[in-house]
Every structure is written in C-alpha cells, then in structure tokens.
Amino acid sequence: MRIRIEDVCLALAIVNAITTGLALLGSLVLMFIFITSALSQTNYTGDGSSQEIYQNIVSDEVFNTFFGTFIAILVLGSLISFIFSVLLCNGISNRKAGQVKAYFIYGVITTAMAGHVTAAVLFDGRDIQTGLLSLLGCVLQSLFLVLVYKTYTKLGREAMFKNHSRLIES
C-alpha cells in the first residue's frame, strides 16, 4: 500500500483542527470565567436587564485591563485558526485546491509573524528556552506548510486536467 501525500496532510490537518478546536474551547472557558468573576466584582444590582449586563461587561473595570484584552485576542486568534484548520480539512477531503491555498497563505503569514517574535526573543537573550521552543514550533509549522503546498500543487494539477479528454488521432 502506498501512502499518498494528501492523506498524510489530511491526517495532520485533522490533528491541527482538533488542537485548535481545543484551544478555542479553552479560551472561551477562560473568557467565561473572566467575565463572571468581573461581573461579581462590579456594582451589579441584579435586575437582570441586558443593557445593565452589557454595560458591566464593557465597563472600564472589565475590558480595559490587560488580561481582558489578552483573553479577547486569544479567543479571536484561536477562532481564526480553527476556521482555517477546518477549511484545510474540507479542502483536502473534497479536493478543492483553493481552500488548501487559502490555508497555505494563512500559514505563511502566521509563521512569518511567529518567526519575527521568535527572533526578537532569541536576540533579547533573557529567555533562551522559550525562544528555542518557539523556533522549533516555527520549523515544524514550516515543514507542515511544505506538505500543504505539495498537496495544493497536486490538487491543482488534478483540477487542471479534470474536464479534459484524451485526443486520439485517427
């Protein structure tokens, strides 16, 4: 039995989707805990009106803190990552090269940004272990992106000749 490149890429994409889904779930739970603890610390009268709850949530005590902003960015980032991971799984399983290309572009952008942060951490020199782990993550993500690109080119080649018939000379 021969292992196809798109099968390996699909297996890794499923692992990626599960991982990012768990990260999204964890960040949503963290946000829920943060909002409920912030609501318990504000002057909430308890009349239950949605306007009062909204004002308490977006008040200066809750979302203008560093931690609240960090959680909001974490939720948004994990949501975007999860959406692109599912897009990759769907693109590979339904043989849609455009969806695989969309994930590839997303992956290149995020890996480049992570590489810049990794370089800054390594050149700073204070936290070498974190920088080296981040560098390892960037290298592994880059290898995965090579696999995604090879899958994209294979699916693109198949799509190019999908509706063509062989010419037979008589």
C-alpha positions as CSV (number, residue, x, y, z in Angstrom):
1,M,0.0,0.0,0.0
2,R,1.3,3.4,-1.0
3,I,0.8,6.4,1.3
4,R,-0.3,9.5,-0.7
5,I,0.9,12.9,0.3
6,E,-2.7,14.3,0.6
7,D,-3.6,11.5,3.1
8,V,-0.7,12.5,5.4
9,C,-1.6,16.1,5.0
10,L,-5.2,15.3,5.9
11,A,-4.2,13.4,9.0
12,L,-2.1,16.3,10.2
13,A,-4.9,18.7,9.3
14,I,-7.3,16.8,11.4
15,V,-4.9,16.8,14.3
16,N,-4.5,20.6,13.7
17,A,-8.3,21.1,13.7
18,I,-8.7,19.1,16.9
19,T,-5.8,21.1,18.6
20,T,-7.2,24.4,17.5
21,G,-10.7,23.4,18.5
22,L,-9.5,22.6,22.0
23,A,-7.6,25.9,22.2
24,L,-10.8,27.7,21.1
25,L,-12.8,25.8,23.7
26,G,-10.2,26.6,26.4
27,S,-10.1,30.3,25.6
28,L,-13.9,30.5,25.6
29,V,-14.0,28.9,29.0
30,L,-11.2,31.3,30.2
31,M,-13.3,34.2,28.9
32,F,-16.4,33.0,30.6
33,I,-14.6,32.7,33.9
34,F,-13.1,36.1,33.5
35,I,-16.4,37.7,32.6
36,T,-18.3,36.0,35.5
37,S,-15.6,37.0,38.0
38,A,-15.5,40.6,36.7
39,L,-19.3,40.8,36.9
40,S,-19.2,39.6,40.5
41,Q,-16.7,42.4,41.4
42,T,-18.7,45.2,39.7
43,N,-21.6,47.1,41.1
44,Y,-24.2,44.7,39.6
45,T,-27.7,45.4,41.0
46,G,-29.1,42.2,39.7
47,D,-32.2,43.4,37.9
48,G,-31.1,41.2,35.0
49,S,-31.6,43.7,32.2
50,S,-29.5,43.0,29.2
51,Q,-28.5,46.7,29.0
52,E,-27.1,46.6,32.5
53,I,-25.2,43.4,31.9
54,Y,-23.7,44.8,28.7
55,Q,-22.6,48.0,30.4
56,N,-21.0,46.0,33.2
57,I,-19.1,43.7,30.8
58,V,-17.7,46.5,28.7
59,S,-17.1,48.8,31.6
60,D,-13.6,50.1,32.4
61,E,-13.1,47.6,35.2
62,V,-13.6,44.6,33.0
63,F,-12.3,45.0,29.4
64,N,-9.8,47.8,29.8
65,T,-7.5,45.5,31.7
66,F,-4.6,43.8,30.1
67,F,-5.9,40.4,31.0
68,G,-9.3,41.1,29.4
69,T,-7.6,42.3,26.2
70,F,-5.3,39.3,26.2
71,I,-8.3,36.9,26.5
72,A,-10.2,38.6,23.7
73,I,-7.2,38.4,21.4
74,L,-6.7,34.7,22.4
75,V,-10.3,33.9,21.6
76,L,-10.2,35.7,18.3
77,G,-6.9,34.1,17.3
78,S,-8.0,30.6,18.2
79,L,-11.3,31.1,16.3
80,I,-9.5,32.2,13.2
81,S,-7.0,29.3,13.5
82,F,-9.8,26.8,14.0
83,I,-11.7,28.1,10.9
84,F,-8.7,27.8,8.7
85,S,-7.9,24.3,10.1
86,V,-11.4,23.2,9.2
87,L,-11.1,24.9,5.8
88,L,-7.9,22.9,5.2
89,C,-9.6,19.6,6.2
90,N,-12.5,20.3,3.9
91,G,-10.3,21.4,1.0
92,I,-8.2,18.2,1.2
93,S,-11.1,15.8,1.6
94,N,-13.2,17.5,-1.1
95,R,-10.2,18.0,-3.3
96,K,-10.6,21.8,-3.5
97,A,-7.2,23.4,-4.2
98,G,-8.5,26.9,-3.5
99,Q,-9.2,26.1,0.1
100,V,-5.9,24.4,0.6
101,K,-4.2,27.5,-0.9
102,A,-6.1,29.8,1.5
103,Y,-4.8,27.8,4.4
104,F,-1.3,27.9,2.9
105,I,-1.4,31.7,2.7
106,Y,-2.7,32.0,6.2
107,G,0.0,29.6,7.4
108,V,2.8,31.5,5.7
109,I,1.6,34.8,7.3
110,T,1.3,33.4,10.8
111,T,4.6,31.5,10.6
112,A,6.3,34.7,9.4
113,M,4.9,36.7,12.3
114,A,5.8,33.9,14.8
115,G,9.3,33.9,13.3
116,H,9.7,37.6,13.9
117,V,8.6,37.2,17.5
118,T,11.0,34.2,17.9
119,A,13.9,36.2,16.5
120,A,13.1,39.0,19.0
121,V,13.0,36.6,21.9
122,L,16.3,34.9,20.9
123,F,18.1,38.2,20.3
124,D,16.9,39.6,23.6
125,G,18.7,36.7,25.3
126,R,16.8,36.7,28.5
127,D,14.6,33.7,27.8
128,I,16.6,31.4,25.5
129,Q,14.5,28.2,26.3
130,T,11.2,29.9,25.2
131,G,12.9,31.2,22.1
132,L,14.3,27.8,21.2
133,L,10.9,26.1,21.7
134,S,9.3,28.8,19.6
135,L,12.0,28.2,16.9
136,L,11.2,24.5,17.0
137,G,7.5,25.3,16.6
138,C,8.2,27.6,13.6
139,V,10.4,24.9,12.0
140,L,7.7,22.2,12.4
141,Q,5.0,24.6,11.1
142,S,7.2,25.3,8.1
143,L,7.6,21.6,7.4
144,F,3.8,21.2,7.6
145,L,3.4,24.1,5.2
146,V,5.7,22.4,2.7
147,L,3.4,19.4,2.9
148,V,0.3,21.7,2.4
149,Y,2.0,23.3,-0.6
150,K,2.8,19.9,-2.2
151,T,-0.8,18.9,-1.6
152,Y,-2.1,22.1,-3.1
153,T,0.1,21.7,-6.3
154,K,-1.1,18.1,-6.7
155,L,-4.8,19.1,-6.3
156,G,-4.2,22.0,-8.7
157,R,-2.7,19.7,-11.3
158,E,-5.6,17.2,-10.9
159,A,-8.2,20.1,-11.3
160,M,-6.4,21.4,-14.4
161,F,-6.9,18.1,-16.3
162,K,-10.3,17.2,-14.7
163,N,-12.5,18.2,-17.6
164,H,-10.2,17.3,-20.5
165,S,-10.5,14.2,-22.7
166,R,-7.7,12.5,-24.5
167,L,-7.2,13.3,-28.1
168,I,-7.0,10.3,-30.3
169,E,-5.6,10.6,-33.8
170,S,-7.3,8.6,-36.4
